[in-house]
């Protein structure tokens, strides 16, 4: 089953290829640990730094948004962990990225029909994101929160997508 999204054709923000399959824990090959995994042998490491001022220049961050937008929530959440470390986990940026990690995990659990975990992670993630107002790291926080609410509380389940507000 493929997820349905609010935006059926989101823009791509990076040039990296998307994975061959969406990882669903305990249902298909672990991307990094299984020889059949789509990213087997790849080593992830935190960027030297990541901040709220230069996010548009981070290929890793932009790729995470592409993963999120195409329903590769496990992959996005794993890669965002490294962005969070690069930002400093206790910084405003690090906590915001932690919110994105939790939202991605919530969407994965929602897709896998694990309601309790999905709702818990969604509340935690949105709580971290909504500590800020407006747009942060290119994300309109209110739009993402509205899409999350609709995803979790509508019979017509459509998953959120992030349309980055790129500064020129």
C-alpha positions in Angstrom: 0.0 0.0 0.0 1.3 3.5 -0.9 0.5 6.5 1.3 -1.6 9.3 -0.2 -0.1 12.8 0.3 -1.5 16.4 0.5 0.7 17.4 -2.5 0.9 14.6 -5.1 4.0 16.0 -6.8 6.3 17.8 -4.3 9.4 19.6 -5.6 12.8 17.9 -5.0 15.3 19.8 -3.0 18.3 17.6 -3.5 19.8 15.6 -6.4 20.3 12.4 -4.4 18.4 9.4 -5.6 15.6 8.2 -3.4 15.9 4.7 -1.9 14.6 1.7 -3.7 12.0 0.9 -1.1 10.5 2.4 2.1 11.8 0.7 5.2 9.2 -0.7 7.4 10.7 -2.1 10.6 10.4 -5.9 10.9 8.8 -6.1 7.4 11.7 -5.6 5.0 15.5 -5.5 4.9 17.2 -3.1 7.3 18.6 -0.4 5.1 22.1 -0.2 6.7 22.6 -3.5 8.4 21.2 -6.1 6.0 23.2 -7.0 2.9 20.0 -6.5 0.8 19.4 -3.1 2.4 19.2 -0.1 0.1 21.9 1.7 1.9 24.0 -1.3 3.1 27.6 -0.2 3.9 26.8 3.5 4.0 28.2 5.2 7.1 26.3 8.2 8.4 28.1 10.9 10.3 27.0 14.2 11.6 27.9 17.3 9.6 30.5 19.5 11.2 27.8 22.0 12.0 24.2 22.8 11.1 22.4 26.0 11.9 19.2 27.9 11.2 21.0 30.5 9.0 22.6 28.2 6.4 20.1 25.3 6.2 19.6 25.9 2.4 23.2 25.0 1.8 23.0 21.6 3.6 22.6 18.8 1.0 22.0 16.4 3.9 19.1 18.5 5.3 17.5 19.0 1.9 17.8 15.3 1.2 16.0 14.6 4.5 13.1 16.8 3.4 13.0 14.8 0.1 12.9 11.6 2.1 10.1 12.9 4.3 8.1 14.2 1.4 8.2 10.9 -0.4 7.2 8.8 2.6 10.6 7.5 3.5 10.0 8.4 7.1 12.3 5.9 8.7 15.1 7.0 6.4 14.4 10.7 7.1 14.3 10.2 10.8 17.6 8.3 10.8 19.4 10.9 8.8 17.8 13.8 10.8 19.4 12.4 13.9 22.8 13.3 12.5 21.6 16.8 11.5 20.4 17.2 15.2 23.9 16.3 16.5 25.5 18.7 14.0 23.2 21.5 15.3 23.8 20.6 18.9 20.9 18.7 20.5 20.1 21.3 23.1 20.1 24.3 20.7 17.0 25.8 19.3 17.9 24.3 15.9 18.7 20.9 17.4 15.4 20.8 19.3 13.5 21.8 16.2 15.2 19.0 14.2 14.3 16.6 17.1 10.7 17.6 16.5 11.1 16.7 12.8 12.6 13.3 13.8 9.6 12.6 16.1 7.1 13.7 13.4 8.7 11.4 10.8 8.6 8.5 13.3 5.0 9.3 14.1 4.0 9.2 10.4 5.8 5.9 10.0 3.9 4.4 13.0 0.7 5.9 11.7 1.3 4.3 8.3 2.0 1.0 10.0 -1.2 1.4 12.0 0.5 1.7 15.4 -1.9 4.3 16.8 -0.6 4.8 20.3 3.0 5.2 19.3 2.0 7.4 16.4 -0.1 9.7 18.6 2.5 10.0 21.3 5.3 10.8 18.9 3.2 13.3 16.9 2.4 15.2 20.1 6.0 15.3 21.2 7.2 16.3 17.7 4.7 19.0 17.2 5.4 20.2 20.8 9.1 20.7 19.8 8.2 22.3 16.5 5.6 24.7 17.9 8.0 26.2 20.4 8.7 28.5 17.4 6.3 30.5 15.4 6.1 31.1 11.6 8.8 29.6 9.4 11.9 27.9 10.6 14.5 26.0 8.6 12.2 26.7 5.6 9.2 25.0 7.2 5.9 26.7 7.8 5.2 25.2 11.2 1.4 26.0 11.1 0.9 24.3 7.8 2.8 21.2 8.9 0.8 21.1 12.2 -2.5 21.4 10.3 -1.5 18.6 7.9 -0.5 16.4 10.8 -3.9 17.1 12.5 -5.8 16.2 9.3 -3.7 13.1 8.7 -4.4 11.8 12.2 -8.0 12.9 12.5 -9.6 12.4 9.1 -11.1 9.4 7.4 -9.4 10.4 4.2 -5.8 9.9 5.3 -3.4 12.1 3.5 0.2 12.4 4.7 2.0 15.8 5.2 4.6 17.1 2.9 7.0 20.0 3.6 7.1 22.7 1.0 10.3 24.5 1.9 10.2 28.3 1.9 13.5 28.9 0.1 15.1 32.3 0.6 16.6 33.9 -2.4 
